[in-house]
Amino acid sequence: MSIEATYMGSRLHIEAADADNLAYFAHCARHDFHLQSCTACRKLRYPPTSACPWCATLASEWQAVPGTGRVHSLTVVQSALSPAFREFVPYAVLLVDLDTQLGHLESDDALRVIGNLCTPDGRLAPAGDVGAVRIGRRVRMVFTDVAPGLALPQWTLDDT
């Protein structure tokens, strides 16, 4: 079964044949963060894919992963291209180094997950939070419910 939804005026579509992404988003819909773990080398991978990028093994299993990390990079959008985002400008898009598997491949390598900066309830963050985010800042994952069976992983500031 494919997934069809609209988020902030943008059409989202995941094909029925895309089993890896459907499984990933099924976990996200339950507000659980899972990544594929290679059954051969045991390394985690993101984004979901049909083969391990390190050893090319096809078999994998889903593993629960803490959605915590540090901002690796960010962009602050000052001018929204989509009318649906205009009221939220400025908003931040974050690339986050997950705490999980940090430094296991190379000393500074990490699995990186992209998402918007949001409030703890999954809404785009206000300007004050956008102004407080910096490279290296701790964040934790939250989910934005988009449609039944679909939630997007996003990020919120983590002061704990």
N, C-alpha and C positions, 0 to 999 in steps of 0.2 A: 504494500500500500504506500503510495507517495504521500508527501506532506505538502500542502498548499496553505499559505498564510500571507498576511500583509503586516509589515512592521514599519511604522512611521512613514507610511505611504509607499514603501518599497515592497515589491512582490518577492516572496520567498518560496522556493520550490525545491524539494528534494525528491528525486526520482525513485520509484519503487525498486529499481535495479541497484541503487546505491546503498547496499546493505550496511556498509561500514558507517556511513553518516547517519542512516536511520537508527542504527543501534546507539550511536553516540548521543543523538538528540532524544532518544527514548529515555536515557539516563538523565539528561538535562531536564526533561519534562517532569521528572520526579524530584528535581532539585538535588540530584546526586551527580557528582563529578567523577567520571570514570574515563580511563585511557586504556588503549590497547596495550597489552604486554605480550611480547614475543614469547612463544612457547620454547624456543631454542635458546636464545641469548638472554632472555628475561628483561630486556630493555623496554622501557615504555616509549611510546611514540605519539606524536601529535603533529599534524592533524590525522584523523582516522584514514587508514589506507589498507590496501589489500596485502601488502608485503612489508616486512621489516626493512627499514632503510639501512640497517647496519649489517644484517646477515642474509637478507632476501628470503627468509622463511615465510611461508604463506600463513601458517597457523598462528593464531593469537587468542588471547582471552581478555575479558574486560576486568580491570582492577580499579577498585575505589581509590581515589587520590585526594588528599587534602587540597582544597582550592585556595592556597596561600602562596604568596610570593612577593617579589619586589619589582617595581616599575623599571623596565629595561630601557624603554623609549616611549615617547608620547608625542602626540600632535594635538594642538588646541585649534579647533575649527572656529574661525572668526566670522565666516560668511557662509551660511548654509546654501548648498546647491538645491536641496530639496525643500519645498515650502513647508513640509511637515516638521522640519528641524529648526525653522527660523526662530520660534519662541524660546528655543533652548540654547541659542548662541550666547556666549561661547560654550562649547562642550569639548570634552577631551576623549580621545581614543588612545588606549594604552596597549603597549606590548609588554607583557609581564613574564619575568623569569619565574617559573614555578620552583618552589622549594624542593619538590620531588625530583630526584635524579640529578640535582645540581652538581656539576663538576664530575659526573661519572664517566663522561666521554672524553672531555678535555677539561682543563682546570677551570675555565670560565664558561663552559657550555651549559646550557639549560634548555629544558623544554619551554617554549614560549607560546603563550596564548594571548590572542588579541581580544579586546572588548571595550565597550564604552565605560567611562567612569560614571557610576550611578550612586544613588542613595541606597541605604541598606534594603529598601523595599523594591529595588530594581528600576527606579525611574531615573532618567538622566539627571546628573548631579547639577546643583545650582552653581552659579559663578564663583561663590566663595570656596567651594570644594575644588573647583577647577583650578583656582588660583593657588591652592595649597598643595597640589600634587607636583612631585618632582621625581627625577630619576633617582632610584634607590628607595623610594617611599614604600612602606609596607602596604599591601592591599590584600583583600580576601574576595573570593568569588561570591557573587549573588546571582540570582536568575531573574530574567524578565520574561514573564509569561506572555506569549504572543497569541497562541491559539491552543485549543485542546490538543495535547500531545506534543506541543512545541514550546520550549523555553530557551532563551539565549543566555549563555554564560557571559556575565558582565563583571565589573570590578567596583569595589567600594573601598574607601580609605580604612585602614585597620590600625587603630590606635592601641590595641591590646599588646 
